[in-house]
């Protein structure tokens, strides 16, 4: 069995996302798919995948670990998120092929399932505390038991004005009152605070039984993250911008997080995230894979979630299903009462609907996703 081709599809959708879907074909008719989405760098990732294609053609798709090592360190210059996103998408597709060939879901090839369904959380939004509460309550009525949101009300240069601080706490309080005590509230900061402000905010929202406080500071400085973690009873979550087991070592050793969030589309793929989860397990750290993307990434994450003992909850962006992007798959996974059942079909358990891909032609963006300016023109 040999790899005969590696294809890349760039897709754009009205929700504002651009997706990078990988398809690896073989000489016996089987193919695998993966997700290498990286916002704002999709063309760079696509080029990296095409460069790896030269190496992969003619290779055995079963040799996943060897191919990973060759792509990651075989060219001397290590990783980076563009390269690792390309590697991740290819790795997903290789596992999909192997699972299909052996007629087994991927999780059965990685130790078997630890659970039969996966709890998910989704995103709640609103410009005011009242709008936030209204949307949150609507999602709870749909069956979601966990909601993530950022209550900050705009950019803030690492600190919050007194007004923004009060409004943020009010948003948390209003949402908690609306959804009740049994719904998990996950507060996300995207790293925009400095440590002292993050600590002050954590203390202010502690009374509202927060499930986690995500990325309170930028991930480059592990000591700063650990400083916040030591100052609050709220579990600190981070890791969506940390890649490979090597990137997670210091984060775990310094006890900077209680919840690790590796992204299977960026951190190196399914097996690499499985290794990260094993490292985290030794530190009693739980795993909540990052995934604000589409249905292929959902299927990838579910295979990982199924077979790691320290999994806690999975990110799921409900707007993709509501606005139609899920039709790129013949059989997308669906949420029922806040859970996704693990598929029993081989590989990723999904099939690509290539006709639907034509509905989402690629449209390059005019600016990077993170370059929205403050009032003075600087970047947050």
C-alpha positions in Angstrom: 0.0 0.0 0.0 1.5 3.3 -1.1 0.6 7.0 -1.0 -0.2 8.2 -4.5 -1.2 11.9 -4.0 -1.6 14.6 -1.3 -4.2 17.2 -2.1 -5.1 20.5 -0.3 -8.5 22.3 -0.4 -8.8 25.9 0.8 -12.3 26.8 1.8 -13.9 30.1 3.0 -17.2 30.3 4.9 -19.5 33.1 5.9 -18.7 32.6 9.6 -15.4 34.2 8.9 -13.2 31.1 8.9 -11.0 29.8 6.2 -10.3 26.1 6.3 -7.4 23.9 5.0 -8.5 20.4 4.3 -6.0 17.7 3.4 -6.7 14.6 1.4 -4.2 11.7 1.1 -4.8 9.1 -1.6 -3.4 5.6 -1.9 -2.9 3.0 -4.7 -5.7 0.7 -3.3 -8.4 3.3 -3.5 -8.5 4.3 0.1 -8.1 7.9 1.1 -7.8 9.8 4.3 -8.7 13.4 5.3 -7.4 15.8 7.8 -7.7 19.5 8.9 -4.7 21.8 8.8 -6.6 25.1 9.3 -4.5 28.0 10.5 -6.2 31.4 10.4 -4.5 34.0 8.3 -1.7 31.6 7.2 -3.8 29.1 5.1 -1.7 29.7 1.9 1.5 29.2 3.8 0.2 25.9 5.3 -1.0 24.8 1.9 2.4 25.4 0.5 4.1 23.4 3.3 1.7 20.5 2.6 2.6 20.6 -1.0 6.3 20.5 -0.1 5.7 17.5 2.1 3.9 15.8 -0.8 7.2 15.3 -2.5 8.5 13.2 0.4 5.2 11.3 1.0 4.5 10.1 -2.6 5.3 6.3 -2.7 5.6 5.9 1.1 3.7 3.5 3.2 0.8 5.3 5.1 1.1 3.0 8.1 4.5 4.5 9.0 3.0 7.4 10.8 5.5 8.0 13.5 8.4 7.8 11.1 6.8 10.2 8.6 6.1 12.6 11.5 9.7 12.6 12.6 10.9 13.1 9.0 8.5 16.0 8.5 9.2 17.6 11.9 13.0 17.3 12.2 14.2 15.8 8.9 14.7 19.2 7.4 16.9 20.5 10.2 14.7 23.6 10.9 12.2 22.5 13.5 8.5 23.1 13.5 6.7 26.3 14.0 2.9 26.6 13.8 2.8 26.7 10.0 4.9 23.5 9.6 3.1 21.8 12.5 -0.3 22.6 11.1 0.7 21.0 7.8 2.1 18.0 9.6 -1.0 17.7 11.7 -3.4 17.7 8.8 -1.4 15.0 7.0 -1.1 12.9 10.2 -4.9 13.0 10.6 -5.3 11.7 7.0 -2.8 8.9 7.5 -4.6 7.7 10.6 -7.8 7.8 8.7 -6.3 5.6 6.0 -4.9 3.1 8.5 -8.2 2.9 10.4 -10.1 2.3 7.2 -7.6 -0.4 6.1 -7.9 -2.2 9.4 -11.7 -1.5 9.6 -11.2 0.1 13.0 -11.9 3.6 14.4 -8.6 5.4 15.3 -9.2 5.3 19.0 -9.1 1.5 18.9 -5.6 1.7 17.5 -4.5 4.0 20.3 -5.6 1.9 23.3 -9.3 1.8 22.9 -12.1 4.0 24.2 -12.2 5.3 27.8 -15.8 6.6 27.3 -18.6 6.3 24.9 -19.6 9.9 24.5 -17.8 13.3 24.6 -19.0 16.3 26.6 -18.8 19.5 24.6 -18.9 23.2 25.4 -19.8 26.0 23.0 -19.4 29.8 22.7 -21.8 32.3 24.1 -21.8 35.9 22.9 -23.4 39.3 23.5 -22.5 42.9 23.6 -24.1 43.5 27.0 -24.5 41.3 30.1 -28.1 41.0 29.2 -27.5 39.8 25.7 -24.9 37.4 27.0 -27.4 36.0 29.4 -30.1 35.7 26.8 -27.8 33.8 24.4 -26.4 31.6 27.1 -29.9 30.6 28.2 -30.9 29.8 24.6 -27.8 27.5 24.3 -28.7 25.8 27.6 -32.2 25.1 26.3 -30.6 23.4 23.3 -28.8 21.0 25.6 -25.4 22.5 26.2 -24.1 22.3 29.8 -21.0 24.3 29.4 -20.5 27.8 27.9 -17.3 29.7 27.1 -17.2 33.5 26.8 -15.0 36.6 27.1 -16.7 39.3 29.2 -14.2 42.1 28.7 -16.0 44.4 26.4 -13.2 45.2 24.0 -9.4 45.7 24.0 -7.7 46.9 27.0 -3.8 47.1 26.7 -3.2 44.4 29.3 -5.2 46.3 32.0 -8.9 47.0 32.4 -10.4 50.4 33.0 -12.6 50.5 36.2 -15.7 50.6 34.0 -14.6 47.5 31.9 -13.6 45.7 35.1 -17.1 46.3 36.6 -18.8 45.3 33.3 -16.8 42.1 33.1 -17.7 41.0 36.6 -21.3 42.0 35.9 -21.4 39.9 32.7 -20.2 36.8 34.7 -22.7 37.5 37.4 -25.6 38.0 35.0 -24.8 34.9 33.0 -24.5 32.8 36.1 -27.9 34.0 37.4 -29.5 33.3 34.1 -28.2 29.7 33.5 -28.1 28.6 37.2 -25.5 26.9 39.3 -25.2 23.6 37.3 -23.9 25.1 34.0 -20.2 25.3 33.6 -18.9 28.8 32.8 -15.5 28.9 31.0 -14.0 32.4 31.0 -11.5 33.1 28.1 -9.1 36.0 28.0 -6.9 35.3 24.9 -3.9 36.4 26.8 -4.6 40.1 26.7 -4.1 40.8 30.4 -1.0 41.3 32.4 -0.5 39.1 35.5 -1.6 41.6 38.1 -4.8 42.4 36.2 -5.5 38.7 35.6 -5.1 38.0 39.3 -7.5 40.8 40.2 -10.0 39.6 37.8 -9.7 36.0 38.9 -10.3 37.0 42.5 -13.4 39.0 41.5 -15.1 36.2 39.6 -14.1 33.4 42.0 -17.5 33.5 43.8 -19.3 32.5 40.5 -17.9 29.0 40.4 -15.9 29.4 37.2 -15.0 26.1 35.5 -11.7 27.6 34.2 -10.0 30.8 33.4 -8.4 30.4 30.0 -5.2 32.0 28.8 -5.2 34.9 31.3 -1.8 36.0 30.0 0.2 35.4 26.8 1.6 31.9 26.6 5.2 32.8 25.9 6.1 33.5 29.6 5.3 30.3 31.6 6.4 32.0 34.8 3.7 34.7 34.4 1.1 32.0 33.8 2.2 30.1 36.9 2.0 33.4 38.9 -1.6 33.7 38.0 -2.3 30.0 38.7 -0.9 30.3 42.2 -3.0 33.3 43.0 -6.5 31.9 42.3 -8.6 28.9 43.1 -10.0 28.9 39.6 -8.3 26.3 37.4 -6.1 27.9 34.7 -6.5 26.5 31.2 -4.0 27.1 28.3 -2.2 25.5 25.5 -4.0 26.3 22.2 -0.8 28.1 21.1 1.6 25.6 22.5 2.9 22.9 20.1 4.3 19.4 20.5 5.3 17.6 23.7 8.4 19.7 23.9 6.3 22.9 24.2 4.3 21.5 27.0 7.2 20.4 29.2 7.8 23.6 31.0 4.1 24.4 31.3 3.6 21.2 33.2 6.7 21.2 35.2 6.0 24.7 36.6 2.4 23.8 37.4 1.2 26.7 35.4 -2.1 25.0 34.3 -4.8 22.7 35.5 -6.2 22.1 32.1 -4.1 21.6 28.9 -5.6 22.6 25.6 -3.5 21.1 22.8 -5.0 21.7 19.3 -4.8 18.5 17.2 -4.7 20.7 14.1 -1.6 22.6 15.3 0.2 20.7 18.0 1.3 17.9 15.8 -1.7 15.7 15.2 -3.6 12.9 17.0 -0.6 10.9 18.3 1.3 13.9 19.4 -1.7 15.1 21.4 -2.0 11.6 22.9 1.6 12.0 24.0 0.9 15.4 25.5 -2.1 13.9 27.4 0.1 11.2 28.8 2.6 13.8 30.0 -0.2 15.8 31.6 -1.7 12.8 33.3 1.5 12.4 35.4 0.9 16.0 36.7 -2.9 15.4 37.3 -3.7 17.9 34.5 -6.8 17.3 32.4 -7.1 17.7 28.7 -9.6 19.8 26.8 -8.6 20.0 23.1 -8.9 23.3 21.4 -11.1 23.3 18.3 -13.0 26.4 17.1 -13.0 24.9 13.6 -15.2 22.8 11.3 -16.5 19.2 11.1 -13.3 17.5 10.1 -11.4 19.0 13.1 -14.4 17.9 15.3 -14.0 14.3 14.1 -10.3 14.4 14.7 -10.8 15.7 18.2 -13.4 13.1 19.1 -11.0 10.3 18.2 -8.5 11.7 20.6 -11.0 12.5 23.3 -12.2 8.9 23.3 -8.9 7.3 24.1 -7.3 9.6 26.7 -8.1 8.9 30.4 -7.6 12.5 31.5 -10.0 14.1 29.0 -12.5 16.6 30.5 -14.4 18.5 27.8 -14.3 19.3 24.1 -14.7 22.7 22.4 -17.4 22.7 19.7 -18.4 25.7 17.6 -22.1 25.5 17.2 -22.3 28.1 14.4 -20.7 25.8 11.9 -23.5 23.3 12.2 -26.2 26.0 12.2 -24.9 27.7 9.0 -24.3 24.7 6.8 -20.5 24.2 6.6 -21.0 20.6 8.0 -22.3 19.6 4.5 -18.7 19.1 3.3 -19.0 15.8 5.1 -21.5 13.1 4.1 -22.0 12.2 7.8 -20.8 15.0 10.2 -20.8 14.3 13.9 -23.7 15.9 15.8 -24.3 17.1 19.3 -27.1 15.7 21.3 -27.9 17.0 24.8 -24.5 18.4 25.1 -22.6 15.3 24.0 -21.2 13.7 20.8 -21.2 10.0 20.7 -18.0 8.4 19.6 -18.3 7.0 16.0 -17.9 3.3 15.4 -17.1 3.6 11.7 -13.4 3.0 10.7 -10.8 5.7 10.6 -12.2 9.2 11.5 -15.7 7.9 11.0 -16.5 10.5 8.4 -16.5 10.8 4.6 -15.8 13.9 2.5 -18.5 15.3 0.3 -16.3 16.8 -2.5 -19.2 18.2 -4.4 -20.0 20.5 -1.4 -16.5 21.9 -1.4 -17.3 23.9 -4.5 -19.8 25.9 -2.4 -17.1 27.5 -0.4 -14.5 29.0 -2.7 -11.4 30.4 -1.1 -11.4 34.1 -0.5 -8.1 35.5 0.9 -8.5 38.0 3.7 -7.2 41.5 3.4 -5.7 41.5 6.9 -4.6 39.1 9.6 -7.3 38.0 12.1 -5.4 39.6 15.0 -4.7 43.0 13.5 -7.8 44.8 14.7 -6.7 48.2 16.0 -7.2 50.0 19.2 -8.5 53.6 18.9 -4.9 54.9 18.8 -4.1 52.5 15.8 -2.0 50.0 17.8 -2.6 46.3 17.6 -4.2 44.2 20.3 
